[in-house]
Structure formats: C-alpha cells, structure tokens
Amino acid sequence: MNRSGTGREQPGVMARLLMRHLGGRGRSRRQAGRPRTLDTLRRVLDKPCFPQALSSLPLRQVLALRVPGATELRPARLYVPRGRVRGAVLFMHGGGFVHCGLNSHHGICCRLARESGAVVLSYDYRLAPEHRFPAAIEDCLAALDWLAGEAWRWGGKVAVAGDSAGGNLAAVLALLARDRGGPDLAMQLLYYPSLYGARDVPSRERYAEGYMLTARLMEWYGEQYARTPEDLTHPLLAPIFADSLSGLPPAVIVPAQFDPLCDEATGYAEALRAAGGQAEVRCFPGTIHGYLNMYSFMPWGKAAIRFGGRRLRAAFAGSVRSAG
C-alpha cells in the first residue's frame, strides 16, 4: 500500500498543470468581476471529461431510468456491461453534496461497469443547500432498496460505491444497511471519501491550500450540507462517530495522496480493521482530490477505476480478500 507523504513530494505533472490552469482562470474571473452563481457552477461541473457516446461504446446498454427517492422518482442511469453480468453497484457521485451529477460521472461509471462486470446504477440524489442533510441519504437509501429488489436479475449481490461526498454516502449506506438488517452488501468502494466531519486530521492542514480541494472550500461545502454544527458529529454525516464499526461489509478505500481528506480515508480503514472488519487501501502516487473525473488525461484515474472495478468483480465472485 502506498501511503500519503511517501514517494513523490508533489502532485504529478498533469495534476500540477491542471491546478495552475484552474488557478489562472479563477484569478481572471475575479479580476473581471464575474462571480459564479450556484446554477452556473452546477452547469459547468456536471460535464464529462470525455465524450459520453464514446464512453458508452464498450457497454451493452446505458439506460435512462427514474428510480425511487425519498419523496419522488429521481433520474438515474443504468450501465450494463457486455458478457455475463454479475452483481449490481449503486454509485453516488461526488461534488460536496452541492454539484456534479449523472453527466460528470458518466465515463467513470462506464469504466466501472466494464471493469467490474456488474451493472452500475448512477443516481441523482437531491443536492444541498436546497436539500440539506439528511435528504441525500434518504434518497440514496430508497435507491438502494430499489436496486436490491432488482438485483436478482444479476445474481443477487449488491455493493455501494462513490467518490468524495459520494464516498461518504456509500459509507453511510453501509452503516444503515447493517443497522436495518439489510440489504446485505458485498462491498463498499470509497474513493477519497469525506468521513470525519468535525474530527480533525493532519492532512487537512498539510494540504489546506494549493491542491484543488482547499480547507476553505471544505468549510463552504459543510455549510451548505449541514443544518447545524451538531450535524458534523452525527454518524450519518461523519461515519467515524458511529458507536460501532463492526459488522460492516468489506471496504476498498482509494484516497488521493495530496488531499485534505487523505488521512480520513486511511484513518477510517484503520478503524474498520480495529473493529474486526476488512479494509484495503490503495493510494496512487501524485494524485489530487477529484482525479477520477480527470481520467481522460490522468493515467492514475484510469488505474483507480480499474482497481476498484476488479475488487468489485472479486466481491461479486465471492473472493474478496482481506488486505492491509
């Protein structure tokens, strides 16, 4: 396992070029006096990094669906790979609970379906600040129940996955599935997840500035999602505060090396193991937060999706291994 703080002392070349480019664009906007509204932010960030039609080509089907949420049917996409399909994955997109959606994560879900050999359901949960905690969880739980009811079509096994805020939601669903007595999850796949809420970790200070996700931006996301400061210690917002982490499905956790959330990922894995569970961590060197969305020009993005897909394939085949 590669740990944060080892190997390279700075992000990879492509990551540095991207951060420099985005930093310059941000300065230009401020100088021009063109602040972004939330609607504009969502429109800009819910775009794929690779043409959707090309991403879909290796798959058998990509189906647009309406799937139950807590209050209404919500948009979703079902990614069906070619060949024998085994297992179903509920995928929750990142974006700080505020932005991104089905389009931004289209290519990721295409690749994850192909690598895992499972159907992947990408789900459009309600966003903050219009719908604060726990609205997204309530939606995702309804979607998980629906997918579990349909999973007999693909062998019956179900897993949850997500990146960043979506990784948080996947971990929360694992807790709720345990506490409710089902559905029984084969795996939880968490890409650079947010898991600690109000509990601090060293990486938040170490990578507070200059690495895409900043400490100030994290605070802003938290203000949009949480209703009160007390929510930041609620186990359904910060799973590290759960009374017990025992009895959870095997976890595969993929942090980014230069990320304020890096120590949350590794710390949560250690807490799962201390509670008697399985947790495998794989940190790809030189990576920054959100690098899965940049897979079209960052090789580690492709590698991370491939790694997670293969672990899902093993879980659905019944051969998840315990790893450190």
N, C-alpha and C positions, 0 to 999 in steps of 0.2 A: 504494500500500500504506500502511495506517495502522500506525504503529509505537507500541510501548509508550512511555509517557512523553510523548506528544504529545496535543493535543486536550484533552479533559476532564482535570481534576486529581483526580477521584474517580469511583467507580463510578456507574452510572446510578441513577435514583430507585428503581426496583423492586429492584435489587440491594441498595441500602442498606437498604431496608425489610426485605428478607428477612434480611440479616445481623443487623439489630437484633432482629428477631423470634427468630431462632435463638439469638442471644446471651442473650436473656432467658430462653428455655426452658432453655438449658444451666445458667444460674445457679439457676433454680428446682429443677432436678433435683439439683444439688449440695447446695443447702440442704435439700432433702427427704431426702437420703441414699439416692437410688435410682440407683446406678451401672448402666450398661447392660452386659449380657454381650454377647459376640460374636454369639451366636444372636439376641438381641434386636436388635442393630444391623443384622444382615443382614435380619431380617424387616421392620424399619422402612424400610430403604433400598432394598429390592427391590420398590418400589411405583411405578406410573406416575404422572406428574403430570397425566394426562388419562385419562378412561375408555377402557379398551382397546377395547371394542366400537365406540366412535365413531371411534377412531384407525384401526381396520381397515376402516371402511366404504368409503373410496375405492379400496381394493385389490381385485383379483380373488380372491385367496386368502391366508390365513395358515395354514400347515400346521405342526403339531407333529411333530417328527421325532426320531429317535435317530441320531446321527452319530458316526462313529468318533473316539475319543480315543486316547491312548497306551496305556491299559490297559483300556478299556471303551467301550461306546457311551454317548455323552453327550447330554443334552437339547439341542435346538436348535429354532429357528423359522425357516421359510422364508416370506419376504414376496414375493408375486408381484403386480406391478402390472398394471393393465388395459392393453389395447392390445398392440402389438408389444413383446416383451421382448427386450432386447439386453444381454448381459453378466451376470455374477454377482459379487457382493460378499460377502466374508467379513467380518463385523463383530464386533469384540471389544469388549465393554463395559468401562467404567472401574470404579473403586471401589478403587483402591490394591492390586489383586490380592487383596483381602480380602473385599469385599462387592459388592453390586449383582448384576444378572443379567438374565434374559430379560424380566422384568416391568418393571424400572426403565427399560429402554431400548426398550420396545415401541413407544411413539409415535415415538421418534427413527427407528427402523428402518422404520416405516410411511411416514413422510415421506421418508426417504432413498430407499426403493424407488420411491415415486411420482415424486419429482423426477428420479431417475436413469434411470427406465425399465428398470431391471435388477432381477433377483431379489436379495434381501439375505438372507443366512444369518446369523442371530444365534446365537451359540454359547456354551454354558455350560461353560467350561473349569473345571478344578479350582482351588480357592481356597486361599490361604495363611491361617493358618500350618500347617494340616494338610498341605498340599501345597506345599512351598517351591520356589523356583527350582531347576531349570527346568521343573517339572511343567506349568505353564500353557502354556509354549512347546511342549512335546512334544504336548500336547493340540491346540493350535491348528494345529500343523504337520500332524497327522493329519487334522484337519478340512479344511485347505486342500487336501491331496492328494485327499480325497474330493470336494470341490467342483470341483476342476479336472477330475476324471474325469467329472463330471456336466455340465460347462459346455457341452458340445456341444449340449445342449438349448436353450441360449440364445445361440448364436452363437460360443461357444468362449472368449471373453475373460473374464479373472478379475482382480479387484482386491481389495485389502485395505484395511480402514478400522477406526478405533477412536477412542475418546476417553480421555484421561488414561492410565491403565495399559493400556487397550486400544489407545491410540495407540502406546505402547511396543511392545506385542506385534505390531502391524501393521508397524512399522519393522523389528523383529527378523525377522519372516517375510520381508520384502523382502530382507534380508541372506542369510537361509538359502536362499531360492529362487535367488538369484544364485549362491551358492556350490555348491549342489547341481545346478545346471543346469536348474532349473525347479521349479514351473511358471512360465511367462513371465507376469509381472504387467503389466497395463495401467496401473496407478496405485496409489499408496499415499496414502490420505487420513487425515491425522493431526490430530485435534482436541486442543488443549492437551496435547500428549504429554509424558511423562516420558522423557528420553533421555540424561541426563548422569550419573546415578549419583553417584559420589564427586566428580566435577568440579564445582566451584562456579561460579555465575553471579551477577551483581549483583542480578537480580530476586529471588533467594531472600532476600536481606537487605532489599531495598526493600519487599517485600510479605510479610515474615515473619509479621506479625500483622494481624488485622482484616479479612482478605479471604477468608473461608471456609476455604481450604486454608492452614494455617499451617506454619511451619518445624517445629514440634514434631510436628504430625500427619504430615508427610512422613517424619520420622525414625521414627515408630512404624510406618508402612506399610513402610518399608525393613527394619525389624527383623523384621516378620512374613514378608516375602517372601524376603530374602536368607538364605543359610545361614551365610555368613561375611563379614567385612568385605571380603575379596578379591573376592567376587561383585560388589561395587559398581563394579569396574573391568572386569568381564567384558563384552565387546561384545554378548553376548546378553541382558544386563541393561541395559547402558548403550551403545547403538549408537555414540555419539560416539567410543568407544575402538576401533572397528573399525580394522584395519590399513589398509583402503582403503574409501572410499565411492563408488568409481567403478562404473559398470555397473549402477546401481540404477534401478528404474522411476521415472518422473516422480512427484514428490511435491507434494501440495497440503496445506499446513500452516496450521491455523487456531488461533492462540494466543488466550488471553484477556488483556486488557490489564492488569488488576490481579491478577496471578497470579505466585506464586513461580517457576513454570515458564516464564514468558513468554520469557525470554532463551534458554532451552533450545530452544524452537521456532525462534526466529529464527536462533540460532547454528547449529543443525543445517541449516537451509536454506542458510545461507552456506557451510557445509562441503560440502554436496552440490554446490552450484554450483562451488566451488573444485575439486572432483573431476571436473568436466565434466558434471555431471548437471543436470536440470531441477528447480526448486523454486519454487513460487508460495506466497507468504504473504499471508494476509488476516486482519487483526486488527480485529474490530468494537469500536468505542469504548465505554468504560464497562463492559466485561464482566468477570466474575469466573470463577474456576475452577468447572467443573461447570454452566455456564449452559445447555448443551444440554438438560439434564434439567429445566430450568425454562422450556422453550419455550412452555408454555401461557399464561404471563403475562409473559414477557420477549421482546419482539419480535425482539431480536438473535438469540435462539435459533432462531427460525423462519428468519431470514435466513441464519444459518450453515449450517443443514441444507440449505436451498435452494441456497446457493452450492456446497456440497460435492456435492450431487446433480447439479447442472448440469455440474460439472467431470467427474464420473464419466460422465455421458451423452456428453460430448465425447470422453473417453478411449475409450469403447466404440465410438464412431463413427470413431475413428482420427484425431481432430483436436485432441489436447491441444497447447496452445501453450506455448512457453517464456515464463516471466514472472518478473519480479523481485519 
